Amino acid sequence: MKKYTIVGIGELLFDVFPDRKALGGAPTNFAYHCQQLGHEAISVSAIGCDALGEEIKAELQARQLPAILQDTDYPTGTVQVTLSATGSPTYEISEGVAWDHIAFTDELRALAQRTDAVCFGSLAQRHEASRTTILSFLKAMPEGSLRIFDINLRLQYYTRETIHTSLEHADILKLNDEEVPIVARLLGLKGDMEAVCRQVLTDYSLRAVILTRGADGCSIYHEKGSVFHPSACIEVADTVGAGDSFTAGFVSALLARRSHLEAVALATRVAAFVCSHHGAMPTLPSEFRVVEG
């Protein structure tokens, strides 16, 4: 089975918990799990010329995750994370940080031209510099490649324009049940969750819309119908990075020519495993791999 080149582009930071800090950022979580599942995966972001930036380099090297990390004059990003009694996170995200200032370089253009799938979100587009780079990367990718908009709405860091433009450049949208009403309001859509997802699918000519609903399972809407898969019953340690790992499982399986149902089944297993561990980047069981070698 062929390995595909998968990129996660956007925020890269340390999640700072009351008792520890952990490498984080949705695009890097996504890339790390795609690599564990057998593909060639690369994290693209920016860091500061500071101690945290050096720690990030060391962390990625230890995890053997290839990365393009641009050095900037801005501090390395951090997020203060507070967990509820059920493990659900709330965030306080630092502003004016390195990942707000990712530049579209010749190196990134060359990477984009050989990328089979990319995952990007809304958070890293809060600043014009990184937003311009992400859109330039999407435009430079080969025809037929996959552009996954894992929307990841965070605090106030999104606009209608960002969501609309991202959807115009995307092939797949991934969102959760809490994000559907926000997307519906911003885009002027009406109806229940399914109606909103189907309308987005049609309006933006997407290949699929992935709707995750926590304990209530996941639905995939596509031009030929829909697929539902129930959630796994697990004891949750925390849910940080669960959505990113789900996206990684789905995309990795889809590129490996699995069906929508097979892809969502693997994604559910991967996300359940991540939820049962502390942190967004646990080592996945080898049997999850979709590409051997």
HELIX and SHEET records of a PDB file:
HELIX    1   1 ALA A   26  GLN A   36  1                                  11    
HELIX    2   2 ALA A   51  ALA A   62  1                                  12    
HELIX    3   3 ALA A   98  HIS A  101  5                                   4    
HELIX    4   4 ASP A  106  ALA A  112  1                                   7    
HELIX    5   5 LEU A  123  GLN A  125  5                                   3    
HELIX    6   6 GLU A  128  ALA A  140  1                                  13    
HELIX    7   7 ARG A  160  GLU A  168  1                                   9    
HELIX    8   8 VAL A  180  LEU A  187  1                                   8    
HELIX    9   9 MET A  193  ASP A  203  1                                  11    
HELIX   10  10 GLY A  214  ASP A  216  5                                   3    
HELIX   11  11 ALA A  242  LEU A  255  1                                  14    
HELIX   12  12 HIS A  260  CYS A  275  1                                  16    
HELIX   13  13 SER A  286  PHE A  288  5                                   3    
SHEET    1   A 9 ALA A  67  THR A  72  0                                        
SHEET    2   A 9 GLU A  40  GLY A  48  1                                        
SHEET    3   A 9 THR A   5  ILE A   9  1                                        
SHEET    4   A 9 ALA A 117  PHE A 120  1                                        
SHEET    5   A 9 LEU A 146  ASP A 150  1                                        
SHEET    6   A 9 ILE A 172  ASN A 176  1                                        
SHEET    7   A 9 ALA A 208  THR A 212  1                                        
SHEET    8   A 9 CYS A 218  HIS A 222 -1                                        
SHEET    9   A 9 GLY A 225  HIS A 229 -1                                        
SHEET    1   B 4 LYS A  21  GLY A  24  0                                        
SHEET    2   B 4 LEU A  13  VAL A  16 -1                                        
SHEET    3   B 4 GLY A  77  LEU A  83  1                                        
SHEET    4   B 4 PRO A  89  ILE A  93 -1                                        
END                                                                             
